[in-house]
Amino acid sequence: MKTLDYIALGLLIVGGLNWLLVGLFEYDLVAAIAGGPATAFAKVIYVVVGICAIYCLRFFPLISRAAEVRESNPNI
């Protein structure tokens, strides 16, 4: 599972960076690599990144548990 977590998080970061480029420079790196935003390859990339975002929602309970542990023991 840990490998899948790293892959999902990495793809989510790549997707976030792509949105940063879109927002700042109106440049869609995925579309540029895939030959356009409407190509099947680009759509697959967008869907995979979206699925990774949904998968990464499972990290929220882990983050909140870690925060609770830090609050209960500030020496950690």
All heavy atoms as a GROMACS GRO file, in nm:
protein
  577
    1MET      N    1   0.081  -0.120   0.000
    1MET     CA    2   0.000   0.000   0.000
    1MET      C    3   0.085   0.126   0.000
    1MET      O    4   0.046   0.226  -0.056
    1MET     CB    5  -0.086   0.001   0.125
    1MET     CG    6  -0.230  -0.035   0.112
    1MET     SD    7  -0.315   0.004  -0.037
    1MET     CE    8  -0.474   0.021   0.028
    2LYS      N    9   0.200   0.120   0.066
    2LYS     CA   10   0.283   0.239   0.076
    2LYS      C   11   0.329   0.286  -0.062
    2LYS      O   12   0.334   0.406  -0.088
    2LYS     CB   13   0.403   0.210   0.167
    2LYS     CG   14   0.475   0.332   0.212
    2LYS     CD   15   0.576   0.298   0.318
    2LYS     CE   16   0.629   0.426   0.377
    2LYS     NZ   17   0.717   0.403   0.489
    3THR      N   18   0.360   0.193  -0.151
    3THR     CA   19   0.401   0.230  -0.286
    3THR      C   20   0.288   0.300  -0.358
    3THR      O   21   0.309   0.403  -0.425
    3THR     CB   22   0.445   0.105  -0.364
    3THR    OG1   23   0.551   0.041  -0.294
    3THR    CG2   24   0.492   0.141  -0.503
    4LEU      N   25   0.168   0.248  -0.344
    4LEU     CA   26   0.051   0.310  -0.407
    4LEU      C   27   0.028   0.451  -0.350
    4LEU      O   28  -0.007   0.543  -0.424
    4LEU     CB   29  -0.074   0.223  -0.386
    4LEU     CG   30  -0.202   0.272  -0.451
    4LEU    CD1   31  -0.186   0.283  -0.602
    4LEU    CD2   32  -0.317   0.180  -0.416
    5ASP      N   33   0.050   0.467  -0.221
    5ASP     CA   34   0.037   0.600  -0.159
    5ASP      C   35   0.134   0.699  -0.223
    5ASP      O   36   0.097   0.812  -0.254
    5ASP     CB   37   0.064   0.593  -0.009
    5ASP     CG   38  -0.042   0.515   0.068
    5ASP    OD1   39  -0.148   0.486   0.009
    5ASP    OD2   40  -0.018   0.484   0.185
    6TYR      N   41   0.259   0.658  -0.241
    6TYR     CA   42   0.359   0.746  -0.301
    6TYR      C   43   0.325   0.780  -0.446
    6TYR      O   44   0.342   0.894  -0.490
    6TYR     CB   45   0.499   0.685  -0.294
    6TYR     CG   46   0.561   0.691  -0.156
    6TYR    CD1   47   0.603   0.576  -0.092
    6TYR    CD2   48   0.578   0.813  -0.091
    6TYR    CE1   49   0.660   0.582   0.034
    6TYR    CE2   50   0.634   0.820   0.035
    6TYR     CZ   51   0.675   0.704   0.097
    6TYR     OH   52   0.731   0.710   0.221
    7ILE      N   53   0.280   0.681  -0.520
    7ILE     CA   54   0.242   0.704  -0.660
    7ILE      C   55   0.126   0.802  -0.668
    7ILE      O   56   0.128   0.899  -0.745
    7ILE     CB   57   0.208   0.570  -0.730
    7ILE    CG1   58   0.335   0.486  -0.746
    7ILE    CG2   59   0.143   0.596  -0.866
    7ILE    CD1   60   0.308   0.344  -0.791
    8ALA      N   61   0.023   0.778  -0.586
    8ALA     CA   62  -0.095   0.865  -0.587
    8ALA      C   63  -0.057   1.007  -0.546
    8ALA      O   64  -0.100   1.104  -0.609
    8ALA     CB   65  -0.202   0.810  -0.495
    9LEU      N   66   0.022   1.020  -0.443
    9LEU     CA   67   0.062   1.153  -0.397
    9LEU      C   68   0.149   1.223  -0.502
    9LEU      O   69   0.132   1.342  -0.528
    9LEU     CB   70   0.136   1.142  -0.264
    9LEU     CG   71   0.162   1.272  -0.190
    9LEU    CD1   72   0.033   1.347  -0.164
    9LEU    CD2   73   0.234   1.242  -0.060
   10GLY      N   74   0.238   1.150  -0.565
   10GLY     CA   75   0.322   1.208  -0.670
   10GLY      C   76   0.240   1.257  -0.788
   10GLY      O   77   0.261   1.368  -0.838
   11LEU      N   78   0.144   1.176  -0.832
   11LEU     CA   79   0.059   1.218  -0.944
   11LEU      C   80  -0.031   1.335  -0.905
   11LEU      O   81  -0.058   1.423  -0.988
   11LEU     CB   82  -0.025   1.101  -0.994
   11LEU     CG   83   0.053   0.995  -1.073
   11LEU    CD1   84  -0.035   0.876  -1.103
   11LEU    CD2   85   0.110   1.054  -1.199
   12LEU      N   86  -0.074   1.338  -0.781
   12LEU     CA   87  -0.154   1.450  -0.733
   12LEU      C   88  -0.072   1.579  -0.733
   12LEU      O   89  -0.121   1.685  -0.772
   12LEU     CB   90  -0.208   1.421  -0.593
   12LEU     CG   91  -0.304   1.522  -0.534
   12LEU    CD1   92  -0.428   1.536  -0.623
   12LEU    CD2   93  -0.344   1.480  -0.395
   13ILE      N   94   0.053   1.570  -0.696
   13ILE     CA   95   0.141   1.687  -0.699
   13ILE      C   96   0.164   1.732  -0.843
   13ILE      O   97   0.160   1.852  -0.872
   13ILE     CB   98   0.274   1.656  -0.628
   13ILE    CG1   99   0.248   1.643  -0.477
   13ILE    CG2  100   0.379   1.763  -0.656
   13ILE    CD1  101   0.364   1.586  -0.399
   14VAL      N  102   0.186   1.639  -0.933
   14VAL     CA  103   0.202   1.674  -1.075
   14VAL      C  104   0.076   1.744  -1.126
   14VAL      O  105   0.084   1.845  -1.196
   14VAL     CB  106   0.232   1.547  -1.160
   14VAL    CG1  107   0.221   1.575  -1.307
   14VAL    CG2  108   0.371   1.494  -1.125
   15GLY      N  109  -0.041   1.693  -1.090
   15GLY     CA  110  -0.166   1.757  -1.130
   15GLY      C  111  -0.180   1.896  -1.073
   15GLY      O  112  -0.224   1.989  -1.140
   16GLY      N  113  -0.140   1.912  -0.948
   16GLY     CA  114  -0.144   2.044  -0.886
   16GLY      C  115  -0.051   2.142  -0.953
   16GLY      O  116  -0.086   2.260  -0.974
   17LEU      N  117   0.068   2.096  -0.989
   17LEU     CA  118   0.162   2.182  -1.060
   17LEU      C  119   0.108   2.219  -1.199
   17LEU      O  120   0.128   2.332  -1.245
   17LEU     CB  121   0.298   2.114  -1.071
   17LEU     CG  122   0.373   2.098  -0.939
   17LEU    CD1  123   0.500   2.016  -0.960
   17LEU    CD2  124   0.404   2.232  -0.875
   18ASN      N  125   0.040   2.125  -1.263
   18ASN     CA  126  -0.021   2.155  -1.392
   18ASN      C  127  -0.126   2.265  -1.376
   18ASN      O  128  -0.132   2.358  -1.457
   18ASN     CB  129  -0.082   2.030  -1.454
   18ASN     CG  130  -0.131   2.053  -1.594
   18ASN    OD1  131  -0.054   2.091  -1.682
   18ASN    ND2  132  -0.259   2.034  -1.616
   19TRP      N  133  -0.208   2.256  -1.272
   19TRP     CA  134  -0.308   2.361  -1.249
   19TRP      C  135  -0.242   2.494  -1.215
   19TRP      O  136  -0.294   2.601  -1.251
   19TRP     CB  137  -0.405   2.319  -1.139
   19TRP     CG  138  -0.513   2.232  -1.193
   19TRP    CD1  139  -0.532   2.100  -1.168
   19TRP    CD2  140  -0.616   2.271  -1.285
   19TRP    NE1  141  -0.641   2.054  -1.240
   19TRP    CE2  142  -0.694   2.158  -1.312
   19TRP    CE3  143  -0.648   2.390  -1.348
   19TRP    CZ2  144  -0.803   2.161  -1.398
   19TRP    CZ3  145  -0.757   2.392  -1.433
   19TRP    CH2  146  -0.833   2.279  -1.457
   20LEU      N  147  -0.129   2.490  -1.148
   20LEU     CA  148  -0.055   2.613  -1.121
   20LEU      C  149  -0.012   2.678  -1.252
   20LEU      O  150  -0.026   2.800  -1.270
   20LEU     CB  151   0.067   2.584  -1.034
   20LEU     CG  152   0.160   2.702  -1.004
   20LEU    CD1  153   0.089   2.801  -0.912
   20LEU    CD2  154   0.288   2.654  -0.941
   21LEU      N  155   0.039   2.598  -1.344
   21LEU     CA  156   0.079   2.651  -1.475
   21LEU      C  157  -0.041   2.706  -1.551
   21LEU      O  158  -0.031   2.810  -1.616
   21LEU     CB  159   0.147   2.541  -1.558
   21LEU     CG  160   0.286   2.499  -1.512
   21LEU    CD1  161   0.332   2.377  -1.592
   21LEU    CD2  162   0.384   2.611  -1.524
   22VAL      N  163  -0.154   2.637  -1.543
   22VAL     CA  164  -0.276   2.684  -1.610
   22VAL      C  165  -0.319   2.818  -1.550
   22VAL      O  166  -0.352   2.913  -1.622
   22VAL     CB  167  -0.390   2.580  -1.600
   22VAL    CG1  168  -0.521   2.639  -1.647
   22VAL    CG2  169  -0.356   2.456  -1.682
   23GLY      N  170  -0.317   2.826  -1.418
   23GLY     CA  171  -0.362   2.947  -1.351
   23GLY      C  172  -0.272   3.067  -1.373
   23GLY      O  173  -0.320   3.180  -1.392
   24LEU      N  174  -0.142   3.045  -1.371
   24LEU     CA  175  -0.048   3.156  -1.383
   24LEU      C  176  -0.018   3.195  -1.528
   24LEU      O  177  -0.006   3.314  -1.559
   24LEU     CB  178   0.084   3.123  -1.312
   24LEU     CG  179   0.081   3.114  -1.160
   24LEU    CD1  180   0.217   3.073  -1.108
   24LEU    CD2  181   0.036   3.245  -1.099
   25PHE      N  182  -0.004   3.095  -1.613
   25PHE     CA  183   0.046   3.120  -1.748
   25PHE      C  184  -0.047   3.073  -1.859
   25PHE      O  185  -0.011   3.081  -1.977
   25PHE     CB  186   0.184   3.054  -1.766
   25PHE     CG  187   0.283   3.092  -1.661
   25PHE    CD1  188   0.327   2.999  -1.569
   25PHE    CD2  189   0.332   3.221  -1.653
   25PHE    CE1  190   0.418   3.033  -1.471
   25PHE    CE2  191   0.423   3.257  -1.556
   25PHE     CZ  192   0.466   3.162  -1.464
   26GLU      N  193  -0.164   3.019  -1.822
   26GLU     CA  194  -0.256   2.962  -1.920
   26GLU      C  195  -0.187   2.858  -2.009
   26GLU      O  196  -0.208   2.854  -2.130
   26GLU     CB  197  -0.322   3.072  -2.003
   26GLU     CG  198  -0.408   3.164  -1.919
   26GLU     CD  199  -0.476   3.272  -2.000
   26GLU    OE1  200  -0.480   3.261  -2.124
   26GLU    OE2  201  -0.526   3.367  -1.938
   27TYR      N  202  -0.102   2.777  -1.946
   27TYR     CA  203  -0.027   2.673  -2.017
   27TYR      C  204  -0.060   2.538  -1.954
   27TYR      O  205  -0.029   2.515  -1.838
   27TYR     CB  206   0.123   2.700  -2.010
   27TYR     CG  207   0.206   2.596  -2.083
   27TYR    CD1  208   0.208   2.594  -2.222
   27TYR    CD2  209   0.278   2.501  -2.014
   27TYR    CE1  210   0.282   2.498  -2.290
   27TYR    CE2  211   0.353   2.406  -2.081
   27TYR     CZ  212   0.353   2.405  -2.218
   27TYR     OH  213   0.426   2.310  -2.284
   28ASP      N  214  -0.122   2.451  -2.029
   28ASP     CA  215  -0.159   2.318  -1.982
   28ASP      C  216  -0.051   2.220  -2.026
   28ASP      O  217  -0.046   2.180  -2.143
   28ASP     CB  218  -0.296   2.280  -2.038
   28ASP     CG  219  -0.351   2.153  -1.978
   28ASP    OD1  220  -0.274   2.077  -1.915
   28ASP    OD2  221  -0.472   2.128  -1.994
   29LEU      N  222   0.036   2.184  -1.934
   29LEU     CA  223   0.147   2.094  -1.965
   29LEU      C  224   0.098   1.957  -2.009
   29LEU      O  225   0.154   1.898  -2.102
   29LEU     CB  226   0.240   2.082  -1.844
   29LEU     CG  227   0.366   1.999  -1.863
   29LEU    CD1  228   0.454   2.059  -1.972
   29LEU    CD2  229   0.442   1.988  -1.732
   30VAL      N  230  -0.006   1.906  -1.945
   30VAL     CA  231  -0.061   1.775  -1.983
   30VAL      C  232  -0.109   1.780  -2.128
   30VAL      O  233  -0.080   1.690  -2.206
   30VAL     CB  234  -0.174   1.733  -1.888
   30VAL    CG1  235  -0.244   1.609  -1.939
   30VAL    CG2  236  -0.120   1.709  -1.748
   31ALA      N  237  -0.181   1.884  -2.164
   31ALA     CA  238  -0.230   1.897  -2.301
   31ALA      C  239  -0.114   1.909  -2.399
   31ALA      O  240  -0.117   1.852  -2.508
   31ALA     CB  241  -0.323   2.017  -2.314
   32ALA      N  242  -0.010   1.982  -2.359
   32ALA     CA  243   0.106   1.998  -2.447
   32ALA      C  244   0.176   1.864  -2.470
   32ALA      O  245   0.217   1.833  -2.582
   32ALA     CB  246   0.203   2.099  -2.388
   33ILE      N  247   0.187   1.784  -2.366
   33ILE     CA  248   0.254   1.654  -2.378
   33ILE      C  249   0.167   1.555  -2.455
   33ILE      O  250   0.215   1.477  -2.536
   33ILE     CB  251   0.287   1.598  -2.238
   33ILE    CG1  252   0.397   1.682  -2.173
   33ILE    CG2  253   0.330   1.452  -2.245
   33ILE    CD1  254   0.422   1.650  -2.027
   34ALA      N  255   0.036   1.561  -2.430
   34ALA     CA  256  -0.056   1.462  -2.487
   34ALA      C  257  -0.108   1.498  -2.625
   34ALA      O  258  -0.184   1.422  -2.684
   34ALA     CB  259  -0.173   1.441  -2.391
   35GLY      N  260  -0.075   1.615  -2.676
   35GLY     CA  261  -0.121   1.652  -2.810
   35GLY      C  262  -0.251   1.728  -2.812
   35GLY      O  263  -0.315   1.738  -2.916
   36GLY      N  264  -0.291   1.782  -2.699
   36GLY     CA  265  -0.414   1.861  -2.691
   36GLY      C  266  -0.501   1.814  -2.577
   36GLY      O  267  -0.493   1.698  -2.537
   37PRO      N  268  -0.586   1.902  -2.524
   37PRO     CA  269  -0.666   1.866  -2.408
   37PRO      C  270  -0.779   1.768  -2.438
   37PRO      O  271  -0.833   1.707  -2.347
   37PRO     CB  272  -0.722   2.000  -2.361
   37PRO     CG  273  -0.722   2.086  -2.483
   37PRO     CD  274  -0.605   2.041  -2.565
   38ALA      N  275  -0.815   1.752  -2.564
   38ALA     CA  276  -0.928   1.665  -2.599
   38ALA      C  277  -0.884   1.527  -2.647
   38ALA      O  278  -0.969   1.444  -2.680
   38ALA     CB  279  -1.013   1.732  -2.706
   39THR      N  280  -0.754   1.501  -2.648
   39THR     CA  281  -0.708   1.369  -2.694
   39THR      C  282  -0.739   1.264  -2.588
   39THR      O  283  -0.754   1.295  -2.469
   39THR     CB  284  -0.557   1.369  -2.722
   39THR    OG1  285  -0.487   1.396  -2.600
   39THR    CG2  286  -0.520   1.471  -2.828
   40ALA      N  287  -0.748   1.141  -2.632
   40ALA     CA  288  -0.778   1.031  -2.539
   40ALA      C  289  -0.669   1.018  -2.433
   40ALA      O  290  -0.697   0.996  -2.316
   40ALA     CB  291  -0.794   0.901  -2.616
   41PHE      N  292  -0.544   1.038  -2.474
   41PHE     CA  293  -0.431   1.028  -2.381
   41PHE      C  294  -0.440   1.134  -2.273
   41PHE      O  295  -0.420   1.106  -2.154
   41PHE     CB  296  -0.299   1.037  -2.457
   41PHE     CG  297  -0.176   1.019  -2.372
   41PHE    CD1  298  -0.165   0.910  -2.286
   41PHE    CD2  299  -0.072   1.109  -2.378
   41PHE    CE1  300  -0.052   0.892  -2.208
   41PHE    CE2  301   0.041   1.093  -2.300
   41PHE     CZ  302   0.052   0.984  -2.215
   42ALA      N  303  -0.472   1.257  -2.310
   42ALA     CA  304  -0.485   1.365  -2.212
   42ALA      C  305  -0.599   1.336  -2.116
   42ALA      O  306  -0.587   1.355  -1.995
   42ALA     CB  307  -0.507   1.499  -2.283
   43LYS      N  308  -0.710   1.286  -2.169
   43LYS     CA  309  -0.824   1.255  -2.083
   43LYS      C  310  -0.790   1.145  -1.984
   43LYS      O  311  -0.831   1.150  -1.868
   43LYS     CB  312  -0.945   1.217  -2.168
   43LYS     CG  313  -1.004   1.335  -2.241
   43LYS     CD  314  -1.125   1.296  -2.322
   43LYS     CE  315  -1.180   1.418  -2.395
   43LYS     NZ  316  -1.302   1.387  -2.468
   44VAL      N  317  -0.713   1.045  -2.028
   44VAL     CA  318  -0.670   0.939  -1.938
   44VAL      C  319  -0.584   0.997  -1.826
   44VAL      O  320  -0.601   0.963  -1.708
   44VAL     CB  321  -0.594   0.828  -2.014
   44VAL    CG1  322  -0.523   0.733  -1.919
   44VAL    CG2  323  -0.689   0.751  -2.105
   45ILE      N  324  -0.493   1.086  -1.861
   45ILE     CA  325  -0.407   1.149  -1.759
   45ILE      C  326  -0.492   1.228  -1.659
   45ILE      O  327  -0.475   1.216  -1.538
   45ILE     CB  328  -0.301   1.240  -1.824
   45ILE    CG1  329  -0.203   1.156  -1.905
   45ILE    CG2  330  -0.227   1.322  -1.718
   45ILE    CD1  331  -0.108   1.237  -1.991
   46TYR      N  332  -0.586   1.307  -1.710
   46TYR     CA  333  -0.673   1.385  -1.621
   46TYR      C  334  -0.754   1.294  -1.528
   46TYR      O  335  -0.768   1.322  -1.409
   46TYR     CB  336  -0.769   1.473  -1.702
   46TYR     CG  337  -0.702   1.581  -1.783
   46TYR    CD1  338  -0.740   1.605  -1.915
   46TYR    CD2  339  -0.602   1.660  -1.730
   46TYR    CE1  340  -0.681   1.705  -1.991
   46TYR    CE2  341  -0.542   1.761  -1.804
   46TYR     CZ  342  -0.582   1.782  -1.935
   46TYR     OH  343  -0.522   1.881  -2.008
   47VAL      N  344  -0.806   1.185  -1.582
   47VAL     CA  345  -0.885   1.092  -1.501
   47VAL      C  346  -0.798   1.025  -1.395
   47VAL      O  347  -0.838   1.013  -1.278
   47VAL     CB  348  -0.956   0.988  -1.590
   47VAL    CG1  349  -1.014   0.874  -1.508
   47VAL    CG2  350  -1.064   1.055  -1.673
   48VAL      N  351  -0.679   0.982  -1.432
   48VAL     CA  352  -0.590   0.916  -1.336
   48VAL      C  353  -0.552   1.012  -1.224
   48VAL      O  354  -0.552   0.975  -1.106
   48VAL     CB  355  -0.465   0.860  -1.408
   48VAL    CG1  356  -0.359   0.817  -1.308
   48VAL    CG2  357  -0.503   0.743  -1.498
   49VAL      N  358  -0.521   1.136  -1.257
   49VAL     CA  359  -0.487   1.235  -1.155
   49VAL      C  360  -0.608   1.260  -1.064
   49VAL      O  361  -0.594   1.270  -0.942
   49VAL     CB  362  -0.435   1.365  -1.219
   49VAL    CG1  363  -0.422   1.476  -1.116
   49VAL    CG2  364  -0.300   1.341  -1.286
   50GLY      N  365  -0.727   1.267  -1.122
   50GLY     CA  366  -0.848   1.284  -1.042
   50GLY      C  367  -0.872   1.168  -0.947
   50GLY      O  368  -0.910   1.187  -0.831
   51ILE      N  369  -0.851   1.047  -0.995
   51ILE     CA  370  -0.865   0.929  -0.911
   51ILE      C  371  -0.763   0.932  -0.798
   51ILE      O  372  -0.794   0.898  -0.682
   51ILE     CB  373  -0.854   0.800  -0.994
   51ILE    CG1  374  -0.977   0.786  -1.084
   51ILE    CG2  375  -0.837   0.676  -0.906
   51ILE    CD1  376  -0.964   0.677  -1.189
   52CYS      N  377  -0.642   0.977  -0.828
   52CYS     CA  378  -0.539   0.990  -0.724
   52CYS      C  379  -0.582   1.092  -0.618
   52CYS      O  380  -0.556   1.072  -0.500
   52CYS     CB  381  -0.405   1.032  -0.785
   52CYS     SG  382  -0.327   0.901  -0.880
   53ALA      N  383  -0.646   1.199  -0.661
   53ALA     CA  384  -0.694   1.299  -0.564
   53ALA      C  385  -0.798   1.237  -0.472
   53ALA      O  386  -0.795   1.259  -0.350
   53ALA     CB  387  -0.752   1.419  -0.638
   54ILE      N  388  -0.888   1.159  -0.528
   54ILE     CA  389  -0.989   1.092  -0.445
   54ILE      C  390  -0.922   0.993  -0.350
   54ILE      O  391  -0.954   0.986  -0.232
   54ILE     CB  392  -1.094   1.023  -0.534
   54ILE    CG1  393  -1.175   1.128  -0.609
   54ILE    CG2  394  -1.184   0.931  -0.451
   54ILE    CD1  395  -1.263   1.072  -0.718
   55TYR      N  396  -0.826   0.918  -0.400
   55TYR     CA  397  -0.754   0.821  -0.318
   55TYR      C  398  -0.680   0.891  -0.203
   55TYR      O  399  -0.677   0.840  -0.090
   55TYR     CB  400  -0.655   0.743  -0.405
   55TYR     CG  401  -0.570   0.645  -0.327
   55TYR    CD1  402  -0.621   0.521  -0.291
   55TYR    CD2  403  -0.441   0.678  -0.287
   55TYR    CE1  404  -0.544   0.431  -0.219
   55TYR    CE2  405  -0.364   0.590  -0.215
   55TYR     CZ  406  -0.416   0.466  -0.181
   55TYR     OH  407  -0.340   0.378  -0.108
   56CYS      N  408  -0.622   1.007  -0.230
   56CYS     CA  409  -0.544   1.078  -0.128
   56CYS      C  410  -0.632   1.138  -0.018
   56CYS      O  411  -0.578   1.180   0.085
   56CYS     CB  412  -0.458   1.186  -0.193
   56CYS     SG  413  -0.315   1.116  -0.280
   57LEU      N  414  -0.762   1.138  -0.036
   57LEU     CA  415  -0.851   1.181   0.072
   57LEU      C  416  -0.834   1.093   0.195
   57LEU      O  417  -0.860   1.137   0.307
   57LEU     CB  418  -0.997   1.180   0.026
   57LEU     CG  419  -1.037   1.287  -0.074
   57LEU    CD1  420  -1.178   1.262  -0.124
   57LEU    CD2  421  -1.025   1.425  -0.013
   58ARG      N  422  -0.787   0.972   0.176
   58ARG     CA  423  -0.767   0.880   0.288
   58ARG      C  424  -0.656   0.926   0.381
   58ARG      O  425  -0.641   0.878   0.492
   58ARG     CB  426  -0.740   0.739   0.238
   58ARG     CG  427  -0.605   0.721   0.173
   58ARG     CD  428  -0.583   0.582   0.117
   58ARG     NE  429  -0.565   0.481   0.215
   58ARG     CZ  430  -0.448   0.451   0.273
   58ARG    NH1  431  -0.340   0.516   0.240
   58ARG    NH2  432  -0.441   0.356   0.362
   59PHE      N  433  -0.574   1.023   0.340
   59PHE     CA  434  -0.466   1.073   0.423
   59PHE      C  435  -0.515   1.168   0.532
   59PHE      O  436  -0.444   1.191   0.630
   59PHE     CB  437  -0.359   1.143   0.340
   59PHE     CG  438  -0.288   1.053   0.243
   59PHE    CD1  439  -0.255   1.098   0.117
   59PHE    CD2  440  -0.254   0.924   0.277
   59PHE    CE1  441  -0.189   1.015   0.027
   59PHE    CE2  442  -0.190   0.840   0.188
   59PHE     CZ  443  -0.156   0.886   0.062
   60PHE      N  444  -0.633   1.226   0.516
   60PHE     CA  445  -0.682   1.321   0.616
   60PHE      C  446  -0.692   1.262   0.756
   60PHE      O  447  -0.647   1.324   0.852
   60PHE     CB  448  -0.815   1.383   0.573
   60PHE     CG  449  -0.798   1.499   0.479
   60PHE    CD1  450  -0.840   1.490   0.349
   60PHE    CD2  451  -0.739   1.616   0.521
   60PHE    CE1  452  -0.824   1.595   0.261
   60PHE    CE2  453  -0.722   1.723   0.435
   60PHE     CZ  454  -0.765   1.713   0.305
   61PRO      N  455  -0.751   1.143   0.774
   61PRO     CA  456  -0.754   1.087   0.910
   61PRO      C  457  -0.613   1.062   0.966
   61PRO      O  458  -0.589   1.081   1.084
   61PRO     CB  459  -0.830   0.955   0.895
   61PRO     CG  460  -0.909   0.971   0.770
   61PRO     CD  461  -0.828   1.061   0.681
   62LEU      N  462  -0.521   1.023   0.880
   62LEU     CA  463  -0.383   1.001   0.927
   62LEU      C  464  -0.320   1.130   0.974
   62LEU      O  465  -0.250   1.134   1.075
   62LEU     CB  466  -0.299   0.939   0.814
   62LEU     CG  467  -0.347   0.805   0.758
   62LEU    CD1  468  -0.265   0.766   0.637
   62LEU    CD2  469  -0.341   0.698   0.865
   63ILE      N  470  -0.345   1.238   0.900
   63ILE     CA  471  -0.290   1.368   0.937
   63ILE      C  472  -0.350   1.416   1.068
   63ILE      O  473  -0.280   1.466   1.156
   63ILE     CB  474  -0.313   1.470   0.824
   63ILE    CG1  475  -0.233   1.431   0.701
   63ILE    CG2  476  -0.278   1.611   0.869
   63ILE    CD1  477  -0.273   1.507   0.576
   64SER      N  478  -0.481   1.400   1.084
   64SER     CA  479  -0.546   1.447   1.206
   64SER      C  480  -0.503   1.363   1.326
   64SER      O  481  -0.485   1.416   1.435
   64SER     CB  482  -0.699   1.446   1.191
   64SER     OG  483  -0.747   1.316   1.175
   65ARG      N  484  -0.482   1.233   1.306
   65ARG     CA  485  -0.432   1.150   1.416
   65ARG      C  486  -0.292   1.193   1.457
   65ARG      O  487  -0.261   1.198   1.575
   65ARG     CB  488  -0.432   1.002   1.376
   65ARG     CG  489  -0.550   0.929   1.430
   65ARG     CD  490  -0.541   0.781   1.406
   65ARG     NE  491  -0.627   0.757   1.289
   65ARG     CZ  492  -0.597   0.680   1.187
   65ARG    NH1  493  -0.484   0.616   1.184
   65ARG    NH2  494  -0.680   0.665   1.088
   66ALA      N  495  -0.208   1.224   1.361
   66ALA     CA  496  -0.072   1.268   1.392
   66ALA      C  497  -0.076   1.401   1.467
   66ALA      O  498   0.003   1.422   1.561
   66ALA     CB  499   0.010   1.283   1.264
   67ALA      N  500  -0.167   1.490   1.431
   67ALA     CA  501  -0.180   1.617   1.501
   67ALA      C  502  -0.227   1.595   1.644
   67ALA      O  503  -0.178   1.662   1.736
   67ALA     CB  504  -0.277   1.708   1.426
   68GLU      N  505  -0.319   1.502   1.665
   68GLU     CA  506  -0.366   1.472   1.800
   68GLU      C  507  -0.254   1.418   1.886
   68GLU      O  508  -0.242   1.453   2.004
   68GLU     CB  509  -0.482   1.372   1.795
   68GLU     CG  510  -0.611   1.429   1.740
   68GLU     CD  511  -0.717   1.323   1.720
   68GLU    OE1  512  -0.696   1.206   1.759
   68GLU    OE2  513  -0.823   1.357   1.664
   69VAL      N  514  -0.171   1.333   1.828
   69VAL     CA  515  -0.058   1.276   1.902
   69VAL      C  516   0.039   1.388   1.942
   69VAL      O  517   0.088   1.394   2.054
   69VAL     CB  518   0.013   1.167   1.821
   69VAL    CG1  519   0.145   1.128   1.884
   69VAL    CG2  520  -0.078   1.046   1.805
   70ARG      N  521   0.066   1.480   1.850
   70ARG     CA  522   0.157   1.591   1.879
   70ARG      C  523   0.101   1.681   1.988
   70ARG      O  524   0.174   1.731   2.073
   70ARG     CB  525   0.186   1.672   1.754
   70ARG     CG  526   0.290   1.608   1.664
   70ARG     CD  527   0.337   1.707   1.558
   70ARG     NE  528   0.229   1.759   1.476
   70ARG     CZ  529   0.184   1.704   1.365
   70ARG    NH1  530   0.238   1.593   1.321
   70ARG    NH2  531   0.087   1.759   1.297
   71GLU      N  532  -0.032   1.704   1.986
   71GLU     CA  533  -0.095   1.788   2.088
   71GLU      C  534  -0.089   1.723   2.225
   71GLU      O  535  -0.069   1.790   2.326
   71GLU     CB  536  -0.240   1.818   2.050
   71GLU     CG  537  -0.254   1.914   1.936
   71GLU     CD  538  -0.399   1.929   1.892
   71GLU    OE1  539  -0.489   1.872   1.955
   71GLU    OE2  540  -0.422   2.001   1.792
   72SER      N  541  -0.108   1.593   2.231
   72SER     CA  542  -0.106   1.524   2.359
   72SER      C  543   0.034   1.506   2.414
   72SER      O  544   0.053   1.492   2.534
   72SER     CB  545  -0.175   1.388   2.349
   72SER     OG  546  -0.103   1.303   2.263
   73ASN      N  547   0.134   1.506   2.326
   73ASN     CA  548   0.273   1.492   2.368
   73ASN      C  549   0.359   1.592   2.291
   73ASN      O  550   0.414   1.557   2.186
   73ASN     CB  551   0.320   1.348   2.345
   73ASN     CG  552   0.455   1.323   2.410
   73ASN    OD1  553   0.518   1.414   2.462
   73ASN    ND2  554   0.499   1.199   2.404
   74PRO      N  555   0.375   1.713   2.340
   74PRO     CA  556   0.447   1.816   2.265
   74PRO      C  557   0.596   1.789   2.249
   74PRO      O  558   0.663   1.858   2.174
   74PRO     CB  559   0.422   1.943   2.346
   74PRO     CG  560   0.378   1.898   2.481
   74PRO     CD  561   0.322   1.760   2.464
   75ASN      N  562   0.649   1.688   2.316
   75ASN     CA  563   0.791   1.656   2.304
   75ASN      C  564   0.825   1.575   2.180
   75ASN      O  565   0.940   1.545   2.154
   75ASN     CB  566   0.838   1.581   2.428
   75ASN     CG  567   0.830   1.666   2.552
   75ASN    OD1  568   0.849   1.787   2.546
   75ASN    ND2  569   0.798   1.604   2.664
   76ILE      N  570   0.723   1.537   2.104
   76ILE     CA  571   0.746   1.455   1.983
   76ILE      C  572   0.783   1.546   1.869
   76ILE      O  573   0.732   1.647   1.844
   76ILE     CB  574   0.621   1.370   1.949
   76ILE    CG1  575   0.599   1.266   2.055
   76ILE    CG2  576   0.638   1.304   1.813
   76ILE    CD1  577   0.479   1.178   2.031
   0.00000   0.00000   0.00000
